[in-house]
């Protein structure tokens, strides 16, 4: 950029605080340039970097057709058009807030209740995190965030707020579990750097780990933030993706039920969204639920910058208020996510690839530590480049989640149909077969040095997927499918 | 707020930078507490503080019923549900961007074109202004803004960005026209305060004046910002509300057609919205159109905080792409706004109340200078309190628009039906009749000191509007209706 421009624009335009230069987003670009399609582009990149839930759209479509009055664009619902199109109160439609509060309770097993008057809208979880940060911290202040963490947090919490993130170390030695010691160390580091630590951000269920926090850890977290008098922001946007035991425990449950914990509710704030649990990322429904009146008040004013379209509020108010539908949807959704998880991780296991044990999220934390040449992040990136450019799957390297242990990758599995999953597994199999000498888990070894060449000479997609030739399925392929 | 809380939260929560304590918003609250309804609450406050366009909903409703495939919630459109609900690319749906670019050209007489690749989404014009400011200025920098200006700008441009606004003086001596001299003085003031002036914000058509800028003024503005090397942000959200000559001239037209103006396009940015021109404030469609590549790029990243719901994008893509509909809608909309303007200002004129001559917006700039006790803002507020609490109309005092000349009020007239307008005029008439001794325009005089009492003893609504008694219309009433 010319010096002239540099002087004219803000530092944000000039800088790279957005964090889009991360391989997390680079992978998306690689996918965008050559996206897989079963017939139009069978050799394209399969997008496994997107934590999207496409497994339940049919349930929603069915509901919509049975409830035409829920939309302002049908003969049955048009009578509400005028009022809805014109409604711009930042409190949101009362029926929307009520329905969201009820849905939040249900996705937490109805063991807790949420007050509709504390429901604040925002532009997705992205907007919710930024608004919450603007309310809790001033520029230069810091939040503690356990690693690995969602790459978007660098944008959401830091970029326009000027707030810093201090990583809290978690690693595979205890399955990436958050410990008191790690929290203390991160807090101490902030103090040593003369940074005002204002809060702790956790994701539960975890993105990218897919794990849920146990009750003891949550209690420890609540004790910790009370002891330090800092805020706790709980990102619970994957609440309804938990598909097996142990069940999900919301921070709300700890606050409501654990009478033996002395805690100040004013310090606790939940970020929620319908992007993952309902599979509506396009609808941009973010929710801030704060137990702090001043934060509710201020966040609501800030919500003017990212309100939910009333067309969408109106539709979801009806949908989420239909108890019978919600009950069936949540049960079926968890079932389908679990099935997909078992198919995918089962397929990987047969290839000798392990994942961190998990039971939530729309992804797995895949362990390829035995495939990185050296235990460095550079080697992880080399492997990632092979995976995206040669294996043609977009997965996200651990380093983009600030993981310090090379060789972990987040792989999303719910944003595609069954066939795409099988093709992805086939591609991984081919990769594994061609590198079988190194595929001994936990044996530190390099991937085959002429992998690039060998893949180029035998493009498995061309053999396996060409519509012009019969697919010569090997016994191995059959075994996996 | 307890000291404890003060330390825990951000300065934004503690401060009042949002500007919600303005009478502009206070008036809304007074309305909210006692809203007028023709049958349920005929003595309630009539909301004339909301620049909303409710005159054309029937045209849109009609289109929606004739185009069921445009919605993802109809049997005809459900097939797109999955793809639309899941679409989260911050570039927006290509068909949406194309349709908006086309619509923007049409609302500017098709004398200019807009590049769909420069269309950036945001959460309403509110979000658009904040994003643009974040891109153009750093905390402490300043924007020049001609007064009177929309009260929301204090929130949108200043609050979270830390940017300052320097007023550019405009007054009734030349019908509030923006002059080079006033711009120079404001710029000089910024320099004297050691503030880095980064841009100029104009609204055209003007909110709150309802006037359009002439070609010479626009040329002067372009020369000025180029001379100073500062940005120009043009808020053109009322483009399609112009109902009579002179027609609207977009800044885009000056850039495209005026070859004799040496100008750097990189300095010019347009904020647009569908809240006013289409009457969809609830849908939260804000648009940033920048001629500067770096700003487009950065603003698009920032749009993640306030994307338009894809449900809404999808519907509007079809609607705005229907040339025949748009043509008819725009013509009919301008016609209806013009009719309403004439009815309302005609009614006021018969009562001896003048407004600034205007031909756009959804409001008039009403001149009550002869009714303020003293030429002070305190007196203006006294009069405003009488208007809202006794006359029971929520209008917005000039001071909330940072107008320095006491006695001007913005009155919105397009957010209600014909009957509500007549009731508002009746209320004003009663007020005028009871204060007829002071109703000689331009004669500095006070309003009747026992007005409060007199209104209480004879509540005109109760007489005029009670469903239990026939309405005793006076000849004056008939003459006005």
Interface residues (C-beta under 8 A of the other chain):
Chain A: X1 X5 X8 X9 X10 X11 X12 X13 X18 X20 X52 X54 X57 X60 X61 X64 X65 X68 X70 X71 X72 X73 X74 X75 X78 X81 X82 X84 X85 X86 X87 X88 X123 X124 X126 X127 X130 X134 X135 X136 X137 X138 X139 X141 X155 X160 X198 X229 X231 X266 X267 X275 X279 X280 X281 X282 X283 X284 X292 X294 X295 X297 X298 X301 X302 X304 X305 X306 X307 X308 X309 X310 X311 X312 X315 X415
Chain B: X1 X5 X8 X9 X10 X11 X12 X13 X18 X20 X52 X54 X57 X60 X61 X64 X65 X68 X70 X71 X72 X73 X74 X75 X78 X81 X82 X84 X85 X86 X87 X88 X123 X124 X126 X127 X130 X134 X135 X136 X137 X138 X139 X141 X155 X160 X198 X229 X231 X266 X267 X275 X279 X280 X281 X282 X283 X284 X292 X294 X295 X297 X298 X301 X302 X304 X305 X306 X307 X308 X309 X310 X311 X312 X315 X415
